[in-house]
Each structure stands twice: as structure tokens, then as C-alpha cells.
């Protein structure tokens, strides 16, 4: 967000709305500059204070000071003298791993580290840039700017299966399947700690954290967040970490990551949700070195979209795809498997 030096001389009729945010019902009082710093990526608090001083941040339609504390359901607007930046989705020759393709759909195996669609700080080098290079005339929903063919997404540092629509009909019908929760998705996750049970269900509304808008959290209040359900099953136990299969009943942002953190089992090496440090195990130096080696092998959250099932939008038949673990996940898993074999009984306590 760039602010010209003469903002205070600008007529408000010449300003353009860049952001409009309705404060959540459960929001605790928080200075508007801190609130927006958590909501807008790549914007410093100093910049936001300058914007307030220039009358470019409005609360319920009126300019505000940076010291104003937002309240639930406040309407916060960021207005600037230049129009919102429009950008062209530039085709880029980025390799993609296609698992299946026909005239209506593409199923691909997204590698970890690849951002799905453009956004602040990622206007190029995304999966969308790759798709418009490899495929012509992908459809887009009216509310999905710069996201042609996109029906769902997975996080940047999550690997695995995604389905992309190649026709308008496919986009509509696949979106309907996701809305009606008839899509079958299973993930493999390596999480900290052991489970008393072999399977279970996590239910809890998910919404953005009031302290840090980049992360999600689970709320007990049914008025806050969105309903979310994750079913899990233990696949393999390694003492200090566990490999689990997670089946999504809903598809909320960071759902598996935040649900697992909520029940005390953050994903292994998930920096955003506290899994990038030793949470279980001994104090031995060799063990710390072992975990650090695993972190180096798997420098991301241990989450992989392993299966995907849906009704084909043109053929009206069930399609099901499986995708093996990528090398980084497999290597770290094998190290834990070998470590668990040699753990003595006292070490397991």
C-alpha cells in the first residue's frame, strides 16, 4: 500500500475503496491499525497510521484515528487515491503433475511450495499462472477473479490432489458437489503425540484468530466462525508422533491444521500452528538432533491430500484417485519408523 505525500489534500470524492472489512461478532476491542495489520498482508503499522492521519481509513463511513478501537460489526474501509490494482494472469511455463485429464476435468498432484492462486505478494509463479499456460479458455465463476477452473484449493505447503474444471458445466457441477459435501477427500498427516483412541471426530467452528488474522482458531461460540467437522483414523504410531488419516466433512481454511492443534496434536513442522518445535519426546541431545534432521527433510507441515473422489460432471460416474506421499514426507516418515523400532520402553513414556 503506497501513500503519496499529499494525501491530506485529496478530496474524499476522489478516493477508491481498496478494502472493506466487517469486524467479526466476537472481536475484542483492538486498535484499528493493529486490526488492519493483522488483516492485510505486507502493510506496516506505520503505513496504516499514515493512512489514518490522511483520512484514508474509514469506520462506518467516517475517517478515524489510528487509536480507535474496532468493535463487533464495525465496517472498516481502506480508501486510496488510485484505483485498485488490476493485474493480468500471465501464462507461465511452470511444470504441473497431471494425474488425469479429459475434456471436462484435470486432476493434478500439486507439489508443496506452490501457491494456488495470485494474491498479495504472489502475483506470479502460482498454479493459476501454470494452468492458463497449459490449458486454453478455462472457465471462471463470476466471483472468482483470476482463478480460472478453480473449484477448491489446498495450502501452499500442502501437497496432493486437486481437481480443476475445464468447462463451464464442470465448474458448476463440481462446485455443487463441494457445496453439498459429496466430494470425498482424505489427507495423511503426521502429528505430534500419541492418541488413546484409534479414531475419532473433531467438531468445532473455525474462524480467524482475533489476535493474528493470518491464522485460524476454533470457537465454542456457534455465532463465531464456520461449522467444521474432521474425522480421523490412526494409521501408524511412532510414540512421539502419529500418522493419521483425516477425512474432511467440511472444507474450511486450514481445517485439519487448526483442528489437530485444537485437540493437542499440531502437525509436525507446522510453523503457523506451533508444530515446528519439539512437543513430545526426551531431552537427549541426540533426540533433538534427530528431530532437527526430520525438520530438514520435511521443511513444511506434514500434510498430503492423498485421495480425491467425485462424480464426473459429464460422465456421471464416480471417479477416485490416489496419490502416494511425496519424497520429503516419505523420507521423514521412514526416519520416524526406524526411530520407533529402536526406542526402549522407558523412552516411550
Helices and strands as residue ranges (DSSP letters): G 7-9, G 12-14, E 16-22, E 30-31, H 32-39, H 45-53, E 57-59, E 62-63, E 69-70, E 75-80, E 97-101, E 105-110, H 127-134, E 159-165, H 168-180, E 184-192, E 199-203, E 205-208, E 216-219, E 229-237, E 241-248, H 255-262, G 271-273, H 285-297, E 303-311, E 318-322, H 327-341, G 346-348
